């Protein structure tokens, strides 16, 4: 991915009546946000690779065809990570691809998914994003944990305790709200169940204090490896049998159903003309119905 693409984004998207002179509402520098996301992604990739004896991430850049910028897909297929995707994007365009904004937009974020070889190691989903239009700007994202048939109380407790500790630094009311958001968002209506053991989720987060909002958003991103790595270190070496594997593949199907039918990120990605390979990185390598 050429750095020039991201420098161009700092000026705002081009339009017929707007030669990169768009005045956004947020005083935060796009370069500051992009720089943090790229550093966070590199740190997560390093942590995941530390569990693999040999496998390393393969990276593939892409350009945004409907505007400016692009992103990079990062895929790991190894001994413990059957498939892990850690992706970055930073794009801008002249037509906002959704009902919650209009006109030119800037959007950037990091998203990841893990599908583990060992059925006793849970699937992890994470993303943080920043979206901006001339009228507004907001942060969003979160992380959630999905055991594939083998929930462990100590893992769930650690995952949620990490999130709570992170958010309590800002205000003790935030975690309960983000927790409930996740409980409602990561629900599979046609299955009548949550897809996992929950986590935190937030969208359109904009309190009017950009620096504080940015600090909270960064803290969530930085807490991810603390939330998941102790769990993976405990579980990737546990014994399992073929029946465990078949249960994992069956429950992965429910994960696929949620992502294709209900996930906002999937819908936004397709609506904005994003890279299909990057959008569908969340799909597991093997699944059964």
Secondary structure, DSSP 4 states (H G I P E B T S, - for coil): --HHHHHHHTT---BTTBSS----S--S-HHHHHHHHHHHHHHHHHHHHTT-SS---EEEEEE-TTSEEEEEEEEE--SSEEEEEEEEEEEEESS-SSTT--SSEEEEEEEEEEEESSTTSPEEEEEEEEEEESS-EEEEEEEEEE-SS---HHHHHHHHHHHHHHHHTT-TTHHHHHHHHHHHHTEETTTTEESSS-EEEEEEE--S-HHHHHHHHHHHHHHHHHHHHHHHHHHTT----HHHHHHHHHHHHHHHHHHHHT-HHHHHHHHTT--HHHHGGGS-SS---
